Amino acid sequence: MRRLAPWHWFLLLLGGYFLLTEAVRLWLGLLWAERLAVVLAALGVWAFVNGRFLFAYYHAFLASLRVRRLPPLALGPGEHLLVLAPHPDDEVLAAAGLMARVAREGGRVSVVYLTSGDAFDLAAGSPLPSQEALRRLALRRMVEARRGLQALGLSQDSAIFLGFPDQGLFSLFTTHYYLPWESPHTGLRAVAYPGAYRPGLPYTGKALEGVLGELFRELGPSRILLPSPLDAHRDHQATAYFGMQVAAALGMEDRLLFYIVHGGYQYPLPKGLHPRLPLYPPPRGRGLPWRRFPLWEEEVRLKEKAIRAHRSQMRLLGRFLLAFVRQNELFSPLPVPAKEVLAAEEEGWAPFQGREVL
C-alpha cells in the first residue's frame, strides 16, 4: 500500500474539518423533531448494518435454552465409530469431539471420505481453475484430512479415501447408477487419486455402493455416523442415501447416527469462533430426536486444531468452519423426524383432517 504524502494528509484533515463544521451548523439549525428524525434514521442505518450480528447472538441464546434439555448421547465400551464424510472437513465439523473421545477411551475410529473435495474452484486458487488444478486440490485436501485426524490423536490409517467426484454423488445415486459420470470439474470418469481405497473404480452409483458395502462388512463398526438426508448439500443427501441403503442391506440400521452440517438459515449462528456457546439444532433438522454430546475443554481445543488443519478451506470459509467449535456436538438416531412429531400440513395430510379416507 502506498504511503500518503504530507500534502495528502493536509487535504484530508481540511476536508474532515469542513465536513465536521458543516454538520454542526446544520444540526444547530434543526428543530427538535428534525433532530429526532435524524437520530432515528442514523439508528436505522446502524441496525441495518449490524442487526444480523445482534440477532445471531439473540438466536444463539434462545437456542441454548433448548440444547440443555436434550438427552445426552451415551457411549459404550470399546466403540468402533465409522464416520462417512462427503468431503474432507465434514468429519471434524460434525464429530471431532466424538472421535477424540472414542479414541481416548480405547475405541476405534474409521473415517471414509466419499470425495476428496475436487470441485471447490475458489479453493484451487482462482475462479476458473484448470482441471489439473482441481486434481491437485484433491490431493491437498487429502493431506489436510490426515492432519486433522492426527490433531485428534488418530492414526493416518483411520482415513479411507474413496475418490469419487465432488458435486457428483447425487447424480451417481440417480441418473448415473450404472453409467459412468464424467466430472466437469476434473474430467475424470473413474477413481484416480493416489492413496484411494480402490483406484480405477468407475464413477457409478453401483461401484460406490459396492465399495461401501465392502467396508461396512470388513470394518464391522458398532456405530455408523453419516449425514442426515435433511442436509441442504446434495453430496450430503446422497451420502445419506448410499449409507442407509447399504446399512439396510446388511442389517445395520440400528447402528446409524446422523449429523447435519448445512443446516439452513446461516447455521450455525453466530459465525466465527465461540467455544463457550452451545451448538443448537439446525433449522433443517427441526423435529429430529437430537442427542447432545458435551465436550470437555481439551476436546474443544482439539476440535479447533483439527478444523484449522484444513487450511485450503479456512482461507475462504474460516468463520463458517470455526462456528462448529462449541461446547457440544449434536447427533440424531433418526434420519428424518418421526411422523408423529410433524405437523399435518408438512406431511400433506391437512386436506384430509377430519375426513374419512377410503
N, C-alpha and C positions, 0 to 999 in steps of 0.2 A: 504494500500500500504506500502511495506517495505521501511524503510529509508536506504539510501546508506551509507556504511561505509566510513571513510575518505580515505582509500586507493582506494576505488572505484572512488571517486571524482578525486583523483590524476591520475588514469589511463585515465579517461575521458578527463581531461584537457591536458594530454600528447598526447593523440590521436588527440584531436582537434588542438593542436599546430602543430603537424606533418602534418595534412591534410591542414591546412592553409598555412604553408610554402611551401609545395609541390605544392599547387595550384598557389601561387605567382610565384614560379620558372618556372612552365610550362607556365604561362601567359606571363612572360617576354621573354620566348624563342620562342613565336609565332610570325609569320608575321602579318602585319595589316589585311590582308584578312582573315587569320585564326582566329584572334581575333573577326572580324566582324561576321564570321560564328558562333563562339561560342556564341556571344551575341544574334544573331538571333535565334539560337537553344534554348537558355535559355528563350527568349521571347515566342517562340512557345510552350514550355512546360508550361509556366505560363498561356498563353492564353487557352491552352487545359484544364487546371485545373480550371481556374476562368472565362473562357469565357461565360459559361452559365449564370453566375450571371450578367455579363455586358450586355449580350443580354436580360436578363429578364427586366432590368431597361430600356433599349432602347425600347423594345417591349411595356412596360407599358406606356412610354412617348408617343409613336406614337398612341397607343390605346386611351389614354386620350384625344387626339385631336378629335377623333370620338365621344367620350362619350358626350362632351359638346354640340354637335349638335343634340343629341337625344331629342325627345319631352318628357316633364315631365309627370309622372303619377299623375292624379288628384284624390283626394278622395272626396267623397260626405259626407254629414252629416249623422250621425247615421249608419255608415257602420257595417255590420256583416261579418267579414272575416273568412272563413273556409279554413284552411291550411291542405292539405294532405301531410304527411311526410312518405316516405317509411321506414325510420329508425329514431330513436331519434338522433337529432343534425341537420338533414336536414332542419328542420323548421327555426332554428336560423341562419344557414349559409345563407339561401336564403332570409329570410324575418324578421329577428329580429327587424330591424328598422321600417319596415312597421307595424308589430304587435304592437310595443310600441306606434307608432303614433296613430293607430286606438283606442287603449285602452285609451290613454291620452285625445283624443278628444271625449270621451264618447261613443265610439262604442263598439262592442263586438268581441271577438276573440275566435275561437274554433280550436283546433289542433287535427287532427285524425292521430294517428300513426298506419300504417298498420302492421308493425312488431315491435318487441322490440329489434331488433339487436342481435339475439341469435345465429349468425353464425360466428362472428368475433373471430376466435380462439385465435389470439395473445392477444386480449384484455382480454381474460379469464385467462391469466397468463402463458400460455405455448403453444408451437407449436402444441401439440397434447392433448388438454384438453378433459376431460370426458364429456359425455352428461349432467351430473349433473352440472358440472362447467359452461357449456354454458347456462343452465337454470338459474343458479344464476346470470350470467352476464346479462341476460334479465331483471331480477328484479332490478339489479343495474342501468341499463340504463333507466329504467322507473323512478327511483328516480331522476337520473340526469336530465331527461327531465323536470320533475316538477320543479326542482330547476332552470333550465334555464328559464322557463316561469315566475317563481317567480321573477327572476332578472329583467325581463322586466315589472314588475308591474301587471302580470296576475295572476289570482287565479288558484289553483290546479284543480278546476272544468273545466278549459279550456282544459285540456288534456284528450283525449279519446283514450284508448289503445285497439286495436282490437286483437293483439296477434297472428297474422298469421306468417308463417315461413319466416325468413330472408333467402335470396338467393333462395326463392321458389316461389315468386309471379309470375314470368314469366311462370313457369310450371303450376301454378293454372289457368292462363289465357289461356293456350294452351292445354296441354295434360291431365291436371287434373281438368278440369272444373266441371266434375261430380264425378269422382273417387277421394277419399281422397288421399292426398300426404303425405308420411312419411318423415319428415325431417331427413336427415342423420346426422345432427349436434346435434339435441336434442332427436331424437327418437319419437317425438310427432306426432300425426295424427289429433289432434284437439286442439282448444284453451284451454290452461290450466293454464295460469298465474293469480294469484290473482290480482284483480283490473281490469281485462279485461272487455270490454263492454258486450260481450255475451259469457261467458265461455261455453265450450262444443261444439261450432260450429266446424264442420269438416273442415279440410284443403282442401277445394274445391273452385274453382273459383265462382261457383254458390252461395256458402254461403257468400263469401267476397262481391260479387256484391250485394247480398240481403241486407247485413248489411249497406253497403254504401248508398244504396237507402233509407233505413230506416232513416239514419242520415241526408241525404240531405233533405228529406221531413220534418223531425222533427225540424231541425235547421233553415231551410229556409234562408240560407246566401244570402247576396247581392253580394258577390264576393267569388269565389272558386279558391284558389291558389294551383296548382299542378305541378308536374314535366312535362317538355316537353318530348315527345317520342324521341327527338333527344339526350337526355342524354345518356351517354355511359354505365351507370349501368343498368343491366337488371331489377332489382327491381324498379328502377325509371321509366323505359319504361312501365313496367306492371302497375304501379300505374297510369301513364298517360292513358293507355288504359281503365282500370277499371273506372277511374274518368270520362273520356269523354263519355264512354258508358252509365253510369248512368245518367250523366247530359243530354245527348241527349234524353234518355227515359223520363226524367221529364221536358223537355223543358227549361233547364237551360244553354244551350250552350253559351248564351251571357254573362253569369256571370263568365266564365272561364278566368283565368290568369295563365301564365306558367312561370316556372323558370328552370334553369339548374345549377346543382352542378358539375357534372362530365362532363366538357366541352371540353375535349380533349387537347392535347399538353401541359401537365403540368399546365393546367388552375387552378387558376389564378396565373400569374407571377407578380412580384417576390413572392416567398414563404415567410412566416413569417408575422409579424405584421407591416403593413404600412398604418395607418389610414388616412394619408394625400393624398394617391393616390386614383384615381377613380377606380371603378370596371368596366372593359371593357367587351364588348360582347364576349362570349366564341366562340372558333373556330367552334364547332359543331352547334352553333346557327347562323351561317352566313346566312344572308337573312331574319331573323326574324325581325318584326317591333318592336324593343325594345323600352320600355318606361323607362326613368330614374327617380328614386325616390331618390332625395337628402336627406341626413340625417343631422340632427342637431348634434352638438358636443356631447351633452348629449346622444343622441341615439347611436352614435358611441361607446361611453364608455359603455352603457348598452349592446350593441351587444357583445362587447369583454367579458364582465362579463358573459353573458348568454352562450357564447361558452365555456368559461373556466369552467362552471359548469359541462360540460361533461368530467369529469376527466378521465374516462376509455379510451376515445378517444384521449384526449390531450396528454396522455402519449406516444402514438405511432404516432399520426398524427397532432401534435400541429402546425407545420409550415404550413401545408395544411389548417387546420381549421382557423387559425388566418389570413390567406391571404384573407379571405372574409370580414374582418373588414376594410371597405373602406369608402369613402365619400358618396357613393350611393349604391343602390341596383338596379337590373335590372329585368324587367318583360315584357313578351310579350303577347299580346291579341290573338296570333295565336300559335298553337302547332308546325306547320311546316311552311316554307316560302310559300307565295302565288306563284302560278305558274308563274306569270309574272316577278318575280324577279330572277328566276332560269335560269341558262344558259341552252341552248338547250341540250348540251351533258349530263348534270346532270339529265335530265328527260328522256333520251333515245330517243330524237327526232332528234338528229343530222343527222342520215342517211336519214331522210325524208325532211330535209330543202331544199326548192326549188323544191320539187316534189309534184305532185298532189296525195293525199292519198285518195283511194277509200273507 
